[in-house]
Amino acid sequence: MQRSGCSSAAAAGRLNLSGLPSLSQLMGNRRTKLTYMLWLAIHFPHLALNLLTRGQGGRKNLIALSAVPVALSEIIERRELIIDCTPAASAAGVRPGMPVSAALGLLGDLRVAARDREAERQALQRLAAWCYQYSSQVCIPGDRAGLLIEAGASGRLFGRPEDLGRRLAHELGRLGYRAMTGSAPTPEAAWLAAQENLHIAAAGEIRRQLGPLPLQRLHLEPAHVAAMERMGFRQLCDLLRLPRKALTRRFGPAVSDYLDRLLGARADPRALYQPPETFSSRLDLPAEIGTSQALLFPLKRLLEELCGILRGGDTAVQAVQITLGHEHPHADRGNTLIDLGLQSPTQDATRLLAVLRQRLEHLRLPGPARAIRLDAPRLLKFAAGQHSLFRDAPAERQQDIDQLAERLQARLGRDAVSGLTGVEDHRPEYSWRTRALNEPPRCTALAHRPAWLLPQPRRCAIENYEILAGPERIESGWWDGRDCRRDYFVVRDAHGSTLWAFHEYKPRPGWYLHGIFA
């Protein structure tokens, strides 16, 4: 009976969970939302050509550049072939895949430049860091000229993927890159969507919207694509109709794996890009620039690229170095160095450009510039100051003073503008010294002193002044041979100005005017 009672008590103490919904039912809707991320792809269809032409800008320069026939070449299977060209070259019949010799036969003044894959790789690295201001999940998809960013988490900040895509294309255009954007729930689908400017919201729409794409758009081995075309396949939808087993048997597992990742049936983890702790960017000029003011446009693009990276990494710079190359773009000699220093860290391109403009006004180039490099060897953690309701807040005033000092130093030279700091000496003429602007001032406790101290005390007649306060005895300097004994007074002259005068006992007895309060 006791055992039965214990059993009954235990049964009575158990919770009845039969009427509650299961965990899968509770998490059903949430799990559906977390199944797919939303990827936005950025495709640069003319990345190599943009790197060659983005150094020239402005309306007149762009018009002139569009009329210049320029082409890029690359060695493919021991043949030098055209891979891209400007509209002027295209209008003359130059086409990608054409031998360089044939292109030169069509257009004698065609300018041909060799493709630089390392420069493209470095550009994608910088652009990935630049995209950090829009997403913390950025990746470079292997050997493709583009980027992938996760856009779903930043929807509240930047709106719909199509809105963010338009914004990115516009901002990248200002940097000199032509960009196409598209979005989808999977990385591979987003990459295909970018080439068509499509935005796919749900995984179930991938088949319908991307199905008509030709096989050449897919990221498959060229040999597989050629074999598929010989078998009569023309579009993505043709492949999707085949059973996976038949597809794997004919083309191996790589094709089936790609299609599963495209549709979201298989996980597609990506290695995320980590921004660097330094910045370096090189810009080759399509034409020589002989005047310093003409360098402003390409330098502005480099500074805007730098500041976008700074905003993405929540960093700032206080010093940058600009190198102008005057000989061959890859030569190490014959360069002009421009060092820009600021009073405080910044990530504002306008502020950097204002200082640079002052430097360029007085810069004489030893020869035409062929290339520009911008280096920021140290990226600092950025501490954004809080903006005050009133414009005359101390932090705002200090920022104005810093920017004024930066412009003066850029115009007059770093040694021509100095600050002041206190020195522990009772004698007024020895209680201060000049300091470099980047040197922090010493905080010393000072008595009431005039803001304007005369270079040398001036003899005066005390009967011409009204004494307002004093005397204040200053007796010091016996240890360095410049000892003095004075009684200081605050006085007012006939015009109402408040002055600082003293009566000296040694070494030159008499009354002297030493400073002006107002």
VENPEDA-V513002 format. One record per residue. N is the residue number from 0. PHI is phi as a letter, one per 40 degrees, with the letter a starting at -180 (* if undefined). Layout:
BEGIN
N_PHI + N_PHI
END
This chain:
BEGIN
0_* + 1_c + 2_c + 3_c + 4_c + 5_c + 6_c + 7_c + 8_c + 9_c + 10_c + 11_c + 12_c + 13_c + 14_c + 15_c + 16_b + 17_c + 18_c + 19_c + 20_c + 21_c + 22_c + 23_c + 24_c + 25_c + 26_c + 27_d + 28_c + 29_c + 30_c + 31_c + 32_c + 33_c + 34_c + 35_b + 36_c + 37_b + 38_c + 39_b + 40_b + 41_b + 42_b + 43_b + 44_c + 45_b + 46_d + 47_c + 48_c + 49_c + 50_c + 51_c + 52_b + 53_c + 54_c + 55_b + 56_a + 57_g + 58_c + 59_c + 60_c + 61_c + 62_c + 63_c + 64_c + 65_c + 66_c + 67_c + 68_c + 69_b + 70_b + 71_b + 72_b + 73_a + 74_c + 75_b + 76_f + 77_g + 78_b + 79_c + 80_b + 81_c + 82_b + 83_a + 84_a + 85_c + 86_d + 87_c + 88_c + 89_c + 90_c + 91_c + 92_h + 93_c + 94_b + 95_d + 96_g + 97_c + 98_c + 99_c + 100_c + 101_c + 102_c + 103_c + 104_c + 105_c + 106_b + 107_c + 108_c + 109_c + 110_c + 111_b + 112_b + 113_c + 114_c + 115_b + 116_c + 117_c + 118_c + 119_c + 120_c + 121_c + 122_c + 123_c + 124_c + 125_c + 126_c + 127_c + 128_c + 129_c + 130_c + 131_c + 132_c + 133_b + 134_a + 135_c + 136_b + 137_b + 138_a + 139_b + 140_c + 141_g + 142_c + 143_b + 144_c + 145_a + 146_b + 147_b + 148_b + 149_c + 150_b + 151_c + 152_c + 153_b + 154_c + 155_c + 156_c + 157_b + 158_g + 159_c + 160_d + 161_c + 162_c + 163_c + 164_c + 165_c + 166_c + 167_c + 168_c + 169_c + 170_c + 171_c + 172_c + 173_c + 174_c + 175_g + 176_b + 177_c + 178_b + 179_b + 180_b + 181_a + 182_b + 183_a + 184_c + 185_b + 186_c + 187_c + 188_c + 189_c + 190_c + 191_c + 192_c + 193_c + 194_c + 195_b + 196_f + 197_b + 198_b + 199_b + 200_c + 201_b + 202_c + 203_c + 204_c + 205_c + 206_d + 207_c + 208_c + 209_b + 210_d + 211_c + 212_c + 213_c + 214_c + 215_c + 216_c + 217_c + 218_c + 219_b + 220_c + 221_d + 222_c + 223_c + 224_c + 225_c + 226_c + 227_c + 228_c + 229_c + 230_c + 231_h + 232_c + 233_b + 234_b + 235_c + 236_c + 237_c + 238_c + 239_c + 240_c + 241_c + 242_c + 243_c + 244_c + 245_c + 246_c + 247_c + 248_c + 249_c + 250_b + 251_g + 252_c + 253_c + 254_c + 255_c + 256_c + 257_c + 258_c + 259_c + 260_c + 261_c + 262_c + 263_g + 264_c + 265_b + 266_c + 267_b + 268_c + 269_b + 270_c + 271_c + 272_c + 273_b + 274_c + 275_c + 276_c + 277_b + 278_b + 279_a + 280_a + 281_b + 282_b + 283_c + 284_c + 285_c + 286_a + 287_c + 288_b + 289_b + 290_b + 291_c + 292_c + 293_c + 294_c + 295_c + 296_c + 297_c + 298_c + 299_c + 300_c + 301_c + 302_c + 303_c + 304_c + 305_c + 306_c + 307_c + 308_c + 309_c + 310_c + 311_c + 312_c + 313_f + 314_b + 315_a + 316_b + 317_b + 318_a + 319_b + 320_b + 321_b + 322_b + 323_b + 324_c + 325_b + 326_b + 327_c + 328_d + 329_b + 330_c + 331_b + 332_b + 333_g + 334_b + 335_b + 336_b + 337_b + 338_b + 339_b + 340_b + 341_b + 342_c + 343_a + 344_c + 345_a + 346_b + 347_b + 348_c + 349_c + 350_c + 351_c + 352_c + 353_c + 354_c + 355_c + 356_c + 357_c + 358_c + 359_c + 360_c + 361_b + 362_c + 363_b + 364_c + 365_c + 366_a + 367_c + 368_c + 369_b + 370_a + 371_b + 372_b + 373_b + 374_b + 375_b + 376_c + 377_b + 378_c + 379_c + 380_c + 381_c + 382_b + 383_c + 384_c + 385_c + 386_c + 387_c + 388_c + 389_b + 390_c + 391_c + 392_c + 393_d + 394_c + 395_c + 396_c + 397_c + 398_c + 399_c + 400_c + 401_c + 402_c + 403_c + 404_c + 405_c + 406_c + 407_c + 408_c + 409_c + 410_c + 411_b + 412_h + 413_c + 414_c + 415_c + 416_b + 417_b + 418_b + 419_b + 420_a + 421_c + 422_b + 423_c + 424_a + 425_c + 426_c + 427_d + 428_c + 429_b + 430_c + 431_a + 432_a + 433_c + 434_a + 435_c + 436_c + 437_c + 438_c + 439_c + 440_c + 441_c + 442_c + 443_b + 444_c + 445_b + 446_c + 447_c + 448_b + 449_c + 450_c + 451_b + 452_b + 453_c + 454_d + 455_b + 456_d + 457_b + 458_c + 459_a + 460_b + 461_c + 462_c + 463_c + 464_b + 465_c + 466_c + 467_b + 468_a + 469_h + 470_c + 471_b + 472_c + 473_b + 474_b + 475_a + 476_g + 477_c + 478_c + 479_b + 480_g + 481_b + 482_c + 483_a + 484_b + 485_b + 486_b + 487_c + 488_b + 489_c + 490_b + 491_b + 492_c + 493_c + 494_c + 495_g + 496_c + 497_c + 498_b + 499_b + 500_b + 501_a + 502_b + 503_c + 504_c + 505_a + 506_c + 507_b + 508_d + 509_i + 510_c + 511_b + 512_c + 513_b + 514_a + 515_b + 516_c + 517_a
END
